[in-house]
Structure formats: structure tokens, C-alpha cells
């Protein structure tokens, strides 16, 4: 888990290698419910970023023969991290290990910073064992990793069309080695179809799109440490005036991250306990509005996305 979550943070460009190491060390000290609350904000940001920048206009006409078009560029999805995503408070059931390593079922209350919280503040958990003969135990836990209000993620993409009013978009990162951490890889695609071609004299371009993405991180032996997936389906509308295109859309989406790590209790000679979980991104729907600027083959776009969390997307590419 140290390697997997560290790589995600590196990939999202919110932490350097030293902070990535901090994150790995942090998670090894906490159990499942605490870890889920601690990690969830970065999972939400990850899903929001992956599903950003899937289009920057609904028009499908191009300058290539037969009206085909080609787009090659990079989209930078940037989730906006609110104050509520920087700390948490919750209650759950867990196990208290006494100094001899004997487990005791207990009620737990926990609070503290998330990944996006302060590095100068640590969390706190209070264990109240079911057995009244075992005293309650209060423990200081882990700090945040990086206090930030922005969580950016760059994704290269290629779009090609149009054939019978349909085009395709591919997102791809080849296997990238992360020193001794292992490797990461991303692949995604989307299919888009023009609706305005069926509506005579319609003054705007209208299209629908559906897309899937997968991200994986493997350790140095080739075993999966983390797997993330994202799905999106949208309706797009745009209007082009000279070199400016105003565009917007409504999008249904989902995202999830499967992760596993080893938790090491605090008693002497404790053995690591494997923990695995699936965390679903909380955003299910977004509305967005944006502007694209065409300067010859150069295309610059930006849009604002409103959902359970909000995001900004910026894009730069070549379009012909």
C-alpha cells in the first residue's frame, strides 16, 4: 500500500517523493475505517479528474480529407479541495490490541486530518473496549500529507473522427516505471455520436458520449497494488463563433479505487495485518460550461465543472 498510494499522489502531482514516503508510513499505522476516511478525499479528487476534459466542443467537422478531424493534446483536470475534505470525524467498531498483543473488541471515535490536511496536525483515536475490565485507550495517530486546495491530474488524449457522425477518443499512458516502486499505466476510450446531424437547421452542435477508463499500479514484481476505474456518459452542446466555441454538458459518472495495504498494530513485535477495500468516488453527476479558443491548429480550452465536488479543466492541443 505504501507504494500504491504514494504513486497515486505522485501521479496527481500533489506531492513529491518525500511526501509520498510520508503517506506510505502514515497508512501503515491505521486500520480500515480510519484509512478509508483518510484516503477518500484523494479518491474523490482522482475520480473527478479522470472524468474531466472528455470533450471541448460538440462539433465533429475537421480539415482532413472526407471531413475527418484529429486532436492530440493534454487535459489537466483539477479537483477543488474544500475545507470539509481536509479533516474528518467518525465512529466505528475496531479492535484494541493491549501491550501483550491480545485483541479486544471496542468502540472507536476518531478525528483528524485527511491526506489533504495539515502535516503539522495529527489525528486522535479513542478505544472503549467492550470488556469493562480493559481501560479505554487514547492514541495519537497520523498527520496529513499535503495541505492543498487543488488536486491536478494531467491526461494525454487523442481524438479521431468523424465516420458516420461518430468519433473516438483515446487516453493512454504507457507503462511508466516509478524507480523501485513498480509501474503505473492508464488506458481509456470514449465513443461520441453527433445528434445535431439528425436535426435540420439546428443552430448548435449536439452530441452524446460514453467513456471508460482504467488505471493500474503494479509493484516491482508485477502484482497489482491499486486499480482504479471510471465511467462517464454525457450530452454535449456547443456553438462556434469564429475562433471561439462556447460549450457545455451534463454528465453521469462513477469512479472507484481498489486498494490493499498492511496495517501494523502498535504493540511490540506486532505482525502486519493485510487490509483491502474498495472506495467509490462520491461524484455521480456534473454540469459543466467552458470556452475553447482555436488559433489555427492550436486549441486551448477551459471549463468549470459542478458536482458533489467541483473541478476546473484546462486543455492544450493541436486540432486539424
C-alpha positions in Angstrom: 0.0 0.0 0.0 2.8 2.4 0.7 3.9 2.1 -2.9 0.4 2.2 -4.4 -1.0 5.3 -2.7 2.4 7.0 -2.9 2.3 6.6 -6.7 -1.2 7.9 -7.0 -0.1 11.1 -5.1 2.9 11.4 -7.3 0.8 10.9 -10.4 -1.7 13.6 -9.3 1.3 16.0 -8.9 0.3 16.9 -5.3 3.4 15.5 -3.6 7.0 14.9 -4.2 8.8 11.6 -3.3 9.4 12.6 0.3 5.7 13.3 0.9 4.9 10.1 -0.9 7.1 8.2 1.6 5.3 10.1 4.4 1.9 8.9 3.1 3.0 5.2 3.0 4.4 5.4 6.5 1.2 7.0 7.7 -1.2 4.4 6.4 0.7 1.5 7.9 -0.3 2.9 11.3 -4.1 3.0 10.9 -6.8 0.4 10.3 -9.5 0.2 7.7 -12.2 2.7 8.7 -9.7 5.4 9.7 -7.7 4.7 6.5 -10.8 5.0 4.3 -11.8 8.4 5.8 -8.2 9.5 5.5 -7.9 8.4 1.8 -11.4 9.1 0.5 -10.8 12.8 -0.4 -7.9 11.9 -2.7 -10.0 9.1 -4.3 -12.9 11.6 -4.9 -10.4 14.0 -6.5 -8.9 11.2 -8.6 -12.3 10.2 -10.0 -13.3 13.9 -10.6 -10.1 14.5 -12.5 -10.3 11.3 -14.6 -13.8 12.2 -15.8 -12.8 15.8 -16.7 -11.8 17.0 -20.1 -13.6 14.4 -22.1 -14.7 17.0 -24.7 -14.2 20.6 -25.5 -17.0 21.1 -28.1 -19.7 19.1 -29.8 -18.7 19.8 -33.4 -17.1 16.9 -35.3 -16.0 18.6 -38.5 -12.4 18.7 -39.4 -9.9 19.8 -42.0 -8.6 16.3 -43.1 -9.9 14.6 -46.2 -13.6 13.5 -46.0 -14.1 16.0 -43.2 -12.1 13.9 -40.7 -10.6 15.6 -37.7 -7.7 14.8 -35.4 -7.0 16.1 -31.9 -3.8 15.5 -30.0 -3.4 17.2 -26.6 -3.3 17.1 -22.8 -6.2 17.8 -20.5 -5.5 18.9 -16.9 -8.4 18.1 -14.7 -8.1 19.8 -11.3 -10.5 18.9 -8.5 -11.1 21.7 -6.0 -10.4 20.6 -2.4 -12.8 22.1 0.1 -12.2 22.6 3.8 -14.5 19.6 4.6 -12.1 17.4 2.6 -9.2 18.3 4.9 -10.4 16.7 8.1 -12.9 14.0 9.3 -14.6 12.7 12.4 -16.3 9.3 12.7 -17.2 6.4 15.0 -16.8 2.7 14.2 -16.1 -0.8 15.6 -12.5 -2.0 15.7 -10.0 -4.0 17.7 -7.8 -2.7 20.5 -4.6 -4.6 21.0 -3.2 -4.5 24.5 0.6 -4.4 25.2 0.7 -8.2 25.0 -1.0 -8.2 21.6 -4.3 -9.6 22.9 -7.2 -8.3 20.8 -10.2 -6.7 22.4 -13.4 -5.6 20.5 -14.0 -1.9 21.1 -16.0 1.2 20.0 -13.8 3.8 18.4 -14.2 7.5 17.9 -11.7 9.1 15.6 -10.9 12.5 14.2 -8.0 14.2 12.4 -6.6 15.5 9.1 -7.1 13.6 5.8 -4.4 13.3 3.2 -5.2 16.9 2.2 -4.9 18.1 5.8 -2.0 19.7 7.6 1.3 18.0 8.2 1.5 19.8 11.5 -1.6 18.2 13.0 -2.1 14.6 14.0 -5.3 12.7 14.4 -6.7 11.0 17.5 -8.5 7.7 18.2 -10.2 6.7 21.4 -10.8 3.0 22.0 -13.5 2.0 24.5 -13.3 -1.8 24.9 -16.5 -3.9 25.4 -14.8 -5.6 28.4 -15.1 -3.1 31.3 -12.0 -4.6 32.9 -9.9 -3.2 30.0 -9.3 0.5 30.3 -10.1 2.9 27.5 -7.1 3.9 25.4 -6.4 7.2 23.6 -3.8 7.3 20.8 -2.4 10.0 18.7 -2.3 8.9 15.0 -1.1 10.4 11.8 -0.8 13.8 10.1 -1.9 14.9 6.7 0.4 14.7 3.7 -0.1 17.9 1.8 -2.4 20.8 2.6 -3.8 22.0 -0.7 -6.9 23.4 -2.3 -6.1 22.0 -5.8 -5.6 18.4 -6.9 -4.5 18.4 -10.6 -4.0 15.4 -12.9 -2.7 15.7 -16.4 -4.0 13.1 -19.0 -2.9 13.0 -22.7 -5.6 12.1 -25.2 -6.1 11.7 -28.9 -9.4 12.2 -30.7 -10.2 10.9 -34.2 -13.3 11.1 -36.4 -15.8 11.6 -37.9 -17.2 8.4 -39.5 -21.0 8.4 -39.9 -21.2 11.1 -37.3 -19.1 9.1 -34.8 -15.7 9.8 -33.4 -13.4 8.1 -30.8 -11.2 9.5 -28.1 -8.3 7.5 -26.6 -6.4 8.3 -23.3 -3.2 6.4 -22.8 -0.2 6.4 -20.6 2.3 3.6 -21.4 3.8 1.7 -18.6 5.8 4.1 -16.6 8.4 2.8 -14.1 8.5 4.6 -10.8 12.0 3.8 -9.7 11.8 0.9 -7.2 8.1 1.5 -6.6 6.9 -0.5 -9.7 5.0 0.9 -12.6 1.7 2.7 -13.5 -0.4 2.6 -16.6 -3.6 4.3 -17.8 -5.9 3.5 -20.7 -9.3 4.9 -21.6 -11.5 5.5 -24.5 -14.8 7.2 -25.4 -17.2 7.0 -28.3 -19.1 10.1 -29.3 -22.0 10.4 -31.8 -23.5 13.5 -33.4 -27.2 14.2 -32.6 -27.4 17.5 -34.5 -26.9 15.7 -37.8 -30.4 14.4 -37.5 -32.0 17.8 -36.7 -32.2 20.1 -39.8 -31.2 23.7 -39.3 -30.4 23.3 -35.6 -28.3 26.3 -34.6 -26.0 24.4 -32.3 -23.9 21.2 -32.3 -25.2 18.4 -30.1 -23.5 15.1 -29.3 -23.7 12.2 -26.9 -20.6 10.4 -25.5 -19.8 7.4 -23.4 -16.4 6.6 -22.0 -14.4 4.2 -19.8 -11.0 4.5 -18.1 -8.8 2.2 -16.1 -5.7 3.0 -14.1 -3.4 0.4 -12.6 -0.3 0.4 -10.4 1.9 -2.7 -10.1 4.7 -3.4 -7.7 8.2 -4.3 -8.9 7.2 -8.0 -9.2 4.2 -7.2 -11.5 1.5 -7.7 -8.9 -1.4 -5.2 -8.8 -1.3 -2.9 -5.9 -4.0 -0.5 -6.9 -6.7 -0.5 -9.6 -8.9 2.4 -10.4 -11.8 2.7 -12.9 -14.0 5.5 -14.2 -17.2 5.7 -16.3 -18.9 8.7 -17.9 -21.9 9.3 -20.2 -22.7 12.8 -21.3 -24.8 15.1 -23.5 -22.8 17.9 -25.1 -23.9 21.2 -26.7 -21.6 23.8 -28.4 -21.8 26.9 -30.5 -18.8 28.1 -32.6 -18.4 31.8 -33.5 -15.3 32.5 -35.5 -12.4 31.2 -33.3 -14.4 30.9 -30.1 -16.5 27.9 -29.2 -18.8 28.0 -26.2 -19.6 24.5 -24.9 -21.4 22.8 -22.0 -22.8 19.5 -21.0 -24.5 17.2 -18.5 -22.6 14.1 -17.4 -23.4 11.0 -15.4 -20.4 9.3 -14.0 -18.8 6.9 -11.5 -15.4 6.0 -10.2 -13.8 3.6 -7.8 -10.4 2.6 -6.4 -9.5 -0.9 -5.1 -6.5 -0.8 -2.7 -4.8 -3.0 -0.3 -2.2 -2.3 2.4 -0.6 -3.8 5.6 -1.6 -2.3 8.9 0.9 -2.9 11.8 -0.5 -2.6 15.3 1.5 -0.6 17.8 2.3 -3.3 20.3 5.8 -4.9 20.4 6.6 -7.5 17.8 3.3 -6.9 16.0 2.8 -8.7 12.7 1.4 -6.7 9.7 -2.4 -7.3 9.1 -3.5 -7.2 5.5 -6.3 -4.8 4.7 -8.2 -4.4 1.4 -11.1 -2.1 0.5 -12.9 -0.5 -2.4 -13.6 3.2 -2.2 -16.1 4.7 -4.6 -15.8 8.3 -5.7 -18.7 10.4 -4.4 -19.4 12.3 -7.6 -22.3 10.9 -9.7 -23.3 13.9 -11.8 -21.8 17.1 -13.1 -22.8 20.1 -15.2 -20.1 22.0 -17.0 -19.6 25.1 -19.1 -16.5 26.1 -21.0 -14.8 28.0 -23.7 -12.5 26.8 -26.4 -10.2 29.0 -28.5 -8.9 27.9 -31.9 -5.7 29.6 -33.0 -5.1 27.9 -36.3 -4.3 24.3 -35.4 -3.7 25.2 -31.7 -6.7 24.6 -29.5 -6.9 26.0 -25.9 -9.9 25.2 -23.7 -11.1 25.6 -20.2 -14.2 24.6 -18.4 -15.8 24.7 -14.9 -17.4 21.6 -13.5 -20.1 21.5 -10.8 -20.8 18.2 -9.0 -20.5 16.8 -5.5 -17.1 18.4 -5.6 -16.2 21.0 -8.2 -13.3 21.0 -10.7 -11.6 23.1 -13.3 -10.3 21.6 -16.6 -7.7 23.2 -18.8 -6.6 21.7 -22.2 -3.9 22.4 -24.8 -3.6 20.5 -28.0 -3.4 20.5 -31.8 -6.6 20.1 -33.8 -6.9 19.7 -37.6 
